[in-house]
């Protein structure tokens, strides 16, 4: 029988020598957060630039979305290998190599002159971009004392959660006042500064070079994630019941199930799936998934509505989203300190509840909704991840043995990105179907006997355009209101689950 199918107990992983954590972890952690913040910020900034990018590259609106889709698909493939690479190369070396690779790929993206090269360069950018968050979180658990892990995760969370909030503002400003290519070029000075700082400040953490690469496991998890993410990305265009989407979903589920079987059998698993035997860790992943659905639903649909229904510019839309980032900047460090004292249970429950209420405030979204009301709802929604995201993540990964921190970090990133992508795809499918049904129903009511239709028809066919435009906006409002209802309920479901988190931090 082959090695992958021979039943045997997993070989103990080699012990990893790590520097003794001390009080000097603050500066190294700040250096690590810079790289992770840069990768996440670039992702959200690019979304705002897509229309201008399509014009400059001569691409259709439907095709330009592959600039984002290709990046997300590659992330799903790269993240599982990050833990192994960290052991193989050492965390410091992998972090520096990833930063250099991200900077180089960013320059290539800025130089792209057609859609094909842009997609290729974005794939190259996603390779180091997927490694950075996993490497950063693993580094955090190696250099920070357990007693200070909550405060450290508060600093880490500033990059993970705040970057998506300020990305649209930065991207909107650059698109409106300078050039969308600057979104990529800005990574050069920041990345090179990060490489220099990492070379000087970060401690050298040896890896475990004797660990073999699990080729079969990597093929299964990479293929499974690729299939699921591709189905989620293209389901709306290809049809959710079409044979292509159904085949991708089936292949994805089978490959991921096979991945679990393989990882339980091989001597050197790519990712140790035994982490799922730890209930606090699994519970934290469920809570992270529920939180991510609400976070990314609001981050995607609110900017679209503000620009399409209320006619705001990209820059003004970014300024509307900016106050929520300020809320998270204030709360993240506070939440870390509270976790260090009290654990994640109560702060996690409060955060999930407030996030749900904030999202539900957007259910009444409409074209006449004042901007201050948007800001109020977004700020309350931001209190949720500001309080809960990092304590929940910390409680989950801290419940694992230190040798499994790399696998836990990788699964954490997979769940965050996968639930956001899949959740957004499902919500988009619901919104699209509801919009189509509402438009058909409302159009059927606008008969020739309708006084508004009669009055406008007398002025010529073009006079009906404002009425049709108003109808589209009303339908968009109702559809998005239902999306926010679902996302808000998803966050509230996490409140009782949060009470199963550890009552106190693990010392």
C-alpha positions as CSV (number, residue, x, y, z in Angstrom):
1,X,0.0,0.0,0.0
2,X,1.1,3.6,-0.5
3,X,2.4,5.7,2.3
4,X,-0.7,8.0,2.2
5,X,-3.0,5.0,2.8
6,X,-1.0,3.0,5.4
7,X,-2.6,3.3,8.8
8,X,-0.1,4.4,11.4
9,X,0.1,6.9,14.2
10,X,1.3,10.3,13.2
11,X,5.0,10.9,13.9
12,X,5.6,13.6,16.6
13,X,6.7,16.8,15.0
14,X,10.2,17.9,15.8
15,X,10.5,20.3,18.6
16,X,10.9,23.9,17.5
17,X,13.4,26.0,19.3
18,X,12.0,29.4,20.0
19,X,13.5,32.4,21.8
20,X,12.2,32.9,25.3
21,X,9.4,35.4,25.2
22,X,10.2,38.6,27.1
23,X,9.0,42.1,27.5
24,X,10.6,43.2,24.2
25,X,7.9,41.7,22.0
26,X,6.2,45.0,21.1
27,X,8.6,46.2,18.4
28,X,8.9,42.8,16.6
29,X,5.1,42.5,16.6
30,X,4.7,46.0,15.2
31,X,7.1,45.0,12.4
32,X,5.2,41.9,11.6
33,X,1.8,43.7,11.6
34,X,3.1,46.1,8.9
35,X,3.4,43.4,6.3
36,X,0.1,41.8,7.2
37,X,-1.7,45.2,7.2
38,X,-0.2,46.0,3.8
39,X,-1.5,42.8,2.2
40,X,-5.0,43.2,3.5
41,X,-5.2,46.9,2.7
42,X,-4.1,46.3,-0.8
43,X,-6.9,43.8,-1.3
44,X,-9.7,46.1,-0.2
45,X,-8.2,49.2,-2.0
46,X,-8.2,47.3,-5.4
47,X,-12.0,46.7,-5.2
48,X,-12.7,50.5,-5.5
49,X,-10.4,50.8,-8.5
50,X,-12.0,48.1,-10.7
51,X,-14.2,50.4,-12.8
52,X,-11.2,52.7,-13.7
53,X,-9.0,49.7,-14.2
54,X,-11.5,48.3,-16.7
55,X,-11.4,51.5,-18.7
56,X,-7.7,51.8,-18.8
57,X,-7.1,48.1,-19.6
58,X,-9.9,47.9,-22.2
59,X,-11.7,45.2,-20.3
60,X,-15.5,44.5,-19.9
61,X,-17.0,45.0,-16.5
62,X,-17.7,41.3,-16.1
63,X,-14.2,40.4,-17.1
64,X,-12.4,42.8,-14.7
65,X,-13.8,41.0,-11.7
66,X,-11.3,38.2,-12.5
67,X,-8.6,40.6,-11.1
68,X,-10.2,39.9,-7.7
69,X,-11.4,36.4,-8.3
70,X,-8.0,35.2,-9.4
71,X,-6.4,36.7,-6.3
72,X,-8.9,35.0,-4.0
73,X,-8.6,31.6,-5.7
74,X,-4.8,31.7,-5.4
75,X,-5.1,32.6,-1.7
76,X,-7.1,29.5,-1.0
77,X,-4.4,27.4,-2.6
78,X,-1.4,29.1,-0.9
79,X,-2.6,29.4,2.7
80,X,-2.5,25.6,3.5
81,X,1.2,25.5,2.5
82,X,2.2,28.5,4.7
83,X,2.6,26.5,7.9
84,X,4.9,24.0,6.2
85,X,7.0,26.7,4.6
86,X,7.3,28.4,8.0
87,X,8.8,25.2,9.5
88,X,10.9,24.6,6.4
89,X,12.5,28.0,6.0
90,X,12.0,29.6,9.4
91,X,9.4,32.2,10.1
92,X,11.7,35.2,9.8
93,X,13.1,34.1,6.4
94,X,9.6,33.3,5.1
95,X,8.3,36.7,6.3
96,X,11.1,38.6,4.5
97,X,10.8,36.5,1.3
98,X,7.0,37.0,1.3
99,X,7.4,40.8,1.7
100,X,9.9,41.0,-1.1
101,X,7.7,38.9,-3.3
102,X,4.6,41.0,-2.6
103,X,6.5,44.2,-3.4
104,X,7.8,42.8,-6.7
105,X,4.4,41.5,-7.7
106,X,2.8,44.9,-6.8
107,X,5.2,46.6,-9.2
108,X,4.2,44.2,-12.0
109,X,0.5,44.9,-11.3
110,X,1.1,48.6,-11.6
111,X,2.9,48.1,-14.9
112,X,0.2,45.8,-16.4
113,X,-1.2,47.1,-19.7
114,X,-3.9,44.6,-20.4
115,X,-6.3,42.4,-18.5
116,X,-4.4,39.1,-19.1
117,X,-1.1,40.3,-17.7
118,X,-3.0,42.0,-14.8
119,X,-4.6,38.7,-13.8
120,X,-1.3,36.8,-14.0
121,X,0.5,39.4,-11.9
122,X,-2.4,39.3,-9.3
123,X,-1.9,35.6,-9.0
124,X,1.8,36.2,-8.4
125,X,0.9,38.8,-5.8
126,X,-1.5,36.4,-4.0
127,X,1.2,33.8,-3.4
128,X,3.1,36.0,-0.8
129,X,-0.1,37.8,0.1
130,X,-1.6,34.5,1.3
131,X,1.5,33.6,3.3
132,X,1.8,36.9,5.2
133,X,-1.2,36.6,7.5
134,X,-0.5,33.0,8.5
135,X,3.2,33.8,9.1
136,X,2.4,36.8,11.2
137,X,0.0,35.0,13.5
138,X,2.4,32.1,14.0
139,X,5.1,34.6,14.7
140,X,2.9,36.3,17.3
141,X,2.4,33.0,19.2
142,X,6.1,32.3,19.2
143,X,7.4,35.6,20.5
144,X,4.7,36.9,22.9
145,X,4.3,35.6,26.5
146,X,1.0,33.8,27.1
147,X,0.0,36.4,29.7
148,X,0.2,39.1,27.1
149,X,-1.3,37.3,24.2
150,X,-4.6,39.3,24.3
151,X,-2.8,42.6,24.1
152,X,-0.7,41.4,21.3
153,X,-3.7,40.1,19.4
154,X,-5.3,43.6,19.8
155,X,-2.3,45.1,17.9
156,X,-2.5,42.3,15.3
157,X,-6.3,43.0,14.9
158,X,-5.6,46.6,13.9
159,X,-4.2,45.3,10.7
160,X,-6.6,42.4,10.1
161,X,-9.8,44.3,10.7
162,X,-9.1,48.0,10.3
163,X,-7.4,47.6,6.9
164,X,-10.7,46.5,5.2
165,X,-12.4,49.5,6.7
166,X,-9.9,52.2,5.5
167,X,-9.1,50.5,2.2
168,X,-12.1,51.9,0.3
169,X,-11.2,55.5,1.6
170,X,-7.6,55.2,0.4
171,X,-8.6,53.6,-2.8
172,X,-11.3,56.1,-3.5
173,X,-8.9,59.0,-3.0
174,X,-6.3,57.6,-5.2
175,X,-8.7,56.7,-8.0
176,X,-10.5,60.1,-7.9
177,X,-7.5,62.3,-7.5
178,X,-4.4,60.5,-8.7
179,X,-4.2,57.1,-10.5
180,X,-5.4,53.6,-9.6
181,X,-1.9,52.3,-10.3
182,X,-0.6,54.1,-7.2
183,X,-2.6,51.6,-5.1
184,X,0.1,49.0,-6.1
185,X,3.1,51.3,-6.2
186,X,2.5,52.4,-2.6
187,X,3.4,48.9,-1.5
188,X,7.0,49.4,-2.6
189,X,8.2,51.9,0.0
190,X,6.1,50.3,2.8
191,X,7.3,46.8,1.8
192,X,11.0,47.7,1.5
193,X,10.8,49.5,4.9
194,X,9.2,46.4,6.4
195,X,12.0,44.2,4.9
196,X,14.7,46.4,6.4
197,X,12.9,46.5,9.8
198,X,12.4,42.7,9.8
199,X,16.0,42.0,9.0
200,X,17.1,44.1,12.0
201,X,14.3,43.6,14.6
202,X,12.8,40.1,14.2
203,X,14.3,37.3,16.2
204,X,15.5,34.2,14.2
205,X,13.1,31.3,14.9
206,X,14.5,28.0,13.5
207,X,12.2,25.8,11.5
208,X,11.8,22.1,11.3
209,X,13.6,21.2,8.1
210,X,13.2,17.5,8.4
211,X,9.5,17.6,7.9
212,X,8.5,16.3,4.4
213,X,6.0,18.1,2.2
214,X,2.6,16.3,2.0
215,X,2.1,16.5,-1.8
216,X,-1.1,14.4,-1.8
217,X,-2.7,16.4,1.1
218,X,-1.7,19.7,-0.6
219,X,-3.3,18.6,-3.9
220,X,-6.5,17.6,-2.1
221,X,-6.9,20.8,0.0
222,X,-5.8,23.1,-2.8
223,X,-8.0,21.5,-5.4
224,X,-11.0,21.4,-3.0
225,X,-10.7,25.0,-1.9
226,X,-10.1,26.1,-5.5
227,X,-13.3,24.3,-6.7
228,X,-15.4,25.7,-3.9
229,X,-14.2,29.3,-4.3
230,X,-14.5,29.1,-8.1
231,X,-18.1,27.9,-7.7
232,X,-18.9,30.6,-5.2
233,X,-17.3,33.3,-7.5
234,X,-19.0,32.2,-10.7
235,X,-22.2,30.7,-9.4
236,X,-24.2,33.9,-10.1
237,X,-23.1,34.0,-13.8
238,X,-23.0,30.3,-14.5
239,X,-26.2,29.5,-12.6
240,X,-26.2,27.8,-9.2
241,X,-28.0,24.8,-10.6
242,X,-25.8,24.5,-13.7
243,X,-23.7,21.5,-14.2
244,X,-20.4,23.4,-14.0
245,X,-21.2,24.8,-10.5
246,X,-22.7,21.5,-9.3
247,X,-19.6,19.6,-10.5
248,X,-17.3,22.1,-8.8
249,X,-19.2,21.9,-5.5
250,X,-19.2,18.1,-5.6
251,X,-15.5,17.9,-6.4
252,X,-14.7,20.4,-3.7
253,X,-16.5,18.5,-1.0
254,X,-15.0,15.2,-2.1
255,X,-11.5,16.6,-2.2
256,X,-11.7,18.2,1.2
257,X,-13.1,15.0,2.7
258,X,-10.2,13.1,1.1
259,X,-7.8,15.7,2.6
260,X,-9.0,14.8,6.1
261,X,-8.5,11.1,5.5
262,X,-5.0,11.7,4.0
263,X,-3.9,14.0,6.9
264,X,-4.9,11.3,9.5
265,X,-2.8,8.7,7.7
266,X,0.5,10.4,6.7
267,X,3.5,10.7,8.9
268,X,4.0,14.4,8.2
269,X,0.6,16.0,7.6
270,X,0.5,19.3,5.8
271,X,-2.0,20.6,8.3
272,X,-2.8,18.6,11.5
273,X,-6.5,18.1,11.3
274,X,-6.4,16.9,14.9
275,X,-6.9,20.5,15.9
276,X,-10.6,19.9,15.2
277,X,-10.7,17.6,18.2
278,X,-10.3,20.7,20.3
279,X,-13.8,22.1,20.9
280,X,-12.7,25.7,21.9
281,X,-10.8,26.0,18.7
282,X,-13.7,24.7,16.6
283,X,-16.1,26.9,18.3
284,X,-13.9,29.9,17.7
285,X,-13.8,29.0,13.9
286,X,-17.6,29.0,13.8
287,X,-17.8,32.4,15.5
288,X,-15.2,33.8,13.2
289,X,-17.2,32.5,10.2
290,X,-20.4,34.1,11.4
291,X,-18.5,37.4,12.2
292,X,-16.9,37.4,8.8
293,X,-20.2,37.0,6.9
294,X,-21.5,40.2,8.5
295,X,-18.2,42.1,8.2
296,X,-17.7,41.5,4.5
297,X,-21.4,41.8,3.6
298,X,-21.5,45.3,5.0
299,X,-18.1,46.2,3.5
300,X,-19.3,45.1,0.1
301,X,-23.0,46.1,-0.1
302,X,-22.9,49.5,1.7
303,X,-20.3,51.1,-0.7
304,X,-22.2,49.7,-3.7
305,X,-25.5,51.2,-2.4
306,X,-24.0,54.6,-1.6
307,X,-22.6,54.9,-5.1
308,X,-25.4,53.4,-7.1
309,X,-28.4,54.5,-5.2
310,X,-27.3,57.7,-3.5
311,X,-24.8,58.8,-6.2
312,X,-21.8,59.4,-3.9
313,X,-18.3,59.5,-5.3
314,X,-15.8,56.8,-4.4
315,X,-14.0,59.2,-2.1
316,X,-17.2,60.3,-0.3
317,X,-18.2,56.7,0.1
318,X,-14.8,56.0,1.7
319,X,-15.2,58.9,4.2
320,X,-18.6,57.5,5.1
321,X,-16.9,54.2,6.0
322,X,-14.0,55.8,7.8
323,X,-15.6,56.3,11.3
324,X,-16.1,52.6,11.7
325,X,-12.4,52.1,11.3
326,X,-11.7,54.7,14.0
327,X,-14.0,52.7,16.4
328,X,-12.0,49.6,15.8
329,X,-8.7,51.4,16.2
330,X,-9.8,52.5,19.7
331,X,-11.4,49.2,20.7
332,X,-8.9,46.6,19.5
333,X,-6.2,47.4,22.1
334,X,-8.8,47.7,24.9
335,X,-10.3,44.3,23.9
336,X,-6.9,42.7,24.1
337,X,-6.3,44.0,27.6
338,X,-9.8,42.9,28.7
339,X,-9.1,39.4,27.3
340,X,-5.9,39.2,29.3
341,X,-7.9,39.8,32.5
342,X,-11.3,38.1,31.8
343,X,-11.0,35.7,28.9
344,X,-13.1,35.7,25.8
345,X,-16.6,34.6,26.9
346,X,-18.3,37.8,27.9
347,X,-16.5,40.1,25.5
348,X,-17.1,37.7,22.6
349,X,-20.9,37.5,23.4
350,X,-21.2,41.3,23.7
351,X,-19.3,41.8,20.4
352,X,-21.4,39.3,18.4
353,X,-24.6,40.9,19.8
354,X,-23.6,44.5,19.0
355,X,-22.4,43.5,15.6
356,X,-25.7,41.8,14.9
357,X,-27.7,44.8,16.0
358,X,-25.6,47.2,13.9
359,X,-26.2,45.1,10.8
360,X,-29.9,44.9,11.5
361,X,-30.1,48.7,11.7
362,X,-29.3,48.6,7.9
363,X,-32.4,46.5,7.1
364,X,-34.3,49.7,6.5
365,X,-31.8,50.9,3.9
366,X,-33.3,53.2,1.3
367,X,-32.3,56.0,-1.1
368,X,-33.3,58.7,1.4
369,X,-31.5,57.3,4.4
370,X,-29.3,60.1,5.8
371,X,-25.6,59.6,5.8
372,X,-25.4,60.0,9.6
373,X,-27.7,57.0,9.9
374,X,-25.4,54.9,7.8
375,X,-22.4,56.1,9.9
376,X,-24.3,55.3,13.2
377,X,-25.1,51.8,12.1
378,X,-21.6,51.1,10.8
379,X,-20.0,52.4,13.9
380,X,-22.2,50.2,16.1
381,X,-21.5,47.2,13.8
382,X,-17.8,48.0,14.1
383,X,-18.0,47.7,17.9
384,X,-18.6,43.9,17.3
385,X,-15.3,42.9,15.6
386,X,-13.5,45.6,17.5
387,X,-14.4,43.8,20.7
388,X,-14.8,40.2,19.7
389,X,-12.8,39.3,16.7
390,X,-9.3,39.1,18.3
391,X,-10.4,37.6,21.7
392,X,-12.3,34.9,19.9
393,X,-9.4,34.1,17.6
394,X,-7.0,34.2,20.6
395,X,-9.1,31.9,22.7
396,X,-9.3,29.4,19.9
397,X,-5.6,29.3,19.0
398,X,-4.5,29.5,22.6
399,X,-6.4,26.4,23.4
400,X,-4.1,24.5,21.1
401,X,-0.7,23.1,22.0
402,X,2.2,25.4,21.0
403,X,3.3,22.9,18.3
404,X,-0.1,23.2,16.6
405,X,-0.1,27.1,16.5
406,X,1.0,27.1,12.8
407,X,-1.8,24.7,11.8
408,X,-4.3,26.6,13.9
409,X,-3.3,29.9,12.3
410,X,-3.6,28.4,8.8
411,X,-7.1,27.0,9.5
412,X,-8.0,30.4,11.0
413,X,-7.1,32.2,7.8
414,X,-8.9,29.6,5.6
415,X,-12.1,30.0,7.6
416,X,-12.0,33.8,7.5
417,X,-11.4,34.0,3.8
418,X,-13.5,31.0,2.8
419,X,-16.6,32.0,4.9
420,X,-16.3,35.6,3.6
421,X,-16.1,34.4,0.0
422,X,-18.8,31.7,0.2
423,X,-21.1,33.9,2.4
424,X,-20.8,36.8,0.1
425,X,-21.5,34.6,-2.9
426,X,-24.7,33.1,-1.3
427,X,-25.9,36.6,-0.2
428,X,-25.3,37.9,-3.7
429,X,-27.3,35.1,-5.2
430,X,-30.2,35.8,-2.8
431,X,-30.1,39.5,-3.5
432,X,-29.9,39.0,-7.3
433,X,-32.8,36.5,-7.3
434,X,-34.9,38.8,-5.1
435,X,-34.2,41.8,-7.2
436,X,-35.3,39.9,-10.3
437,X,-38.5,38.8,-8.7
438,X,-39.3,42.3,-7.3
439,X,-38.6,43.9,-10.6
440,X,-40.9,41.5,-12.4
441,X,-43.7,42.0,-9.8
442,X,-43.4,45.8,-9.8
443,X,-43.2,46.0,-13.5
444,X,-46.4,44.0,-13.8
445,X,-48.2,46.6,-11.6
446,X,-47.1,49.5,-13.9
447,X,-49.8,48.9,-16.5
448,X,-51.0,51.4,-19.0
449,X,-53.8,52.3,-16.6
450,X,-51.4,53.6,-14.0
451,X,-51.8,57.4,-13.8
452,X,-48.0,57.9,-13.5
453,X,-47.3,55.8,-16.6
454,X,-50.1,57.6,-18.6
455,X,-48.8,61.0,-17.6
456,X,-45.2,60.2,-18.5
457,X,-46.0,58.4,-21.7
458,X,-47.6,61.5,-23.0
459,X,-44.2,63.2,-22.8
460,X,-42.5,60.5,-24.9
461,X,-40.7,57.2,-24.1
462,X,-37.7,59.0,-22.5
463,X,-40.0,60.4,-19.8
464,X,-40.4,56.9,-18.4
465,X,-36.7,56.7,-17.6
466,X,-36.9,58.5,-14.2
467,X,-39.7,56.2,-13.2
468,X,-37.8,53.1,-14.2
469,X,-34.7,54.4,-12.4
470,X,-36.6,55.0,-9.2
471,X,-38.1,51.5,-9.5
472,X,-34.6,50.0,-9.7
473,X,-33.4,51.8,-6.7
474,X,-36.4,50.8,-4.6
475,X,-35.9,47.2,-5.6
476,X,-32.2,47.4,-4.8
477,X,-33.0,48.8,-1.4
478,X,-35.4,46.0,-0.5
479,X,-33.0,43.3,-1.8
480,X,-30.1,44.7,0.2
481,X,-32.4,45.0,3.3
482,X,-33.0,41.3,3.2
483,X,-29.3,40.7,2.8
484,X,-28.5,42.7,6.0
485,X,-31.3,40.8,7.8
486,X,-29.7,37.5,7.1
487,X,-26.2,38.8,7.9
488,X,-27.5,40.3,11.2
489,X,-29.2,37.1,12.3
490,X,-25.9,35.2,11.5
491,X,-24.1,37.5,13.9
492,X,-26.7,37.1,16.6
493,X,-26.5,33.3,16.3
494,X,-23.0,33.6,17.6
495,X,-24.1,35.1,20.9
496,X,-25.0,31.8,22.6
497,X,-22.0,30.1,21.0
498,X,-19.7,32.7,22.6
499,X,-20.7,31.5,26.0
500,X,-19.0,28.2,25.3
501,X,-15.6,30.0,25.0
502,X,-13.2,29.6,27.9
503,X,-14.4,31.7,30.9
504,X,-10.8,32.9,31.6
505,X,-7.7,33.1,29.4
506,X,-5.3,30.1,29.3
507,X,-2.2,30.9,31.3
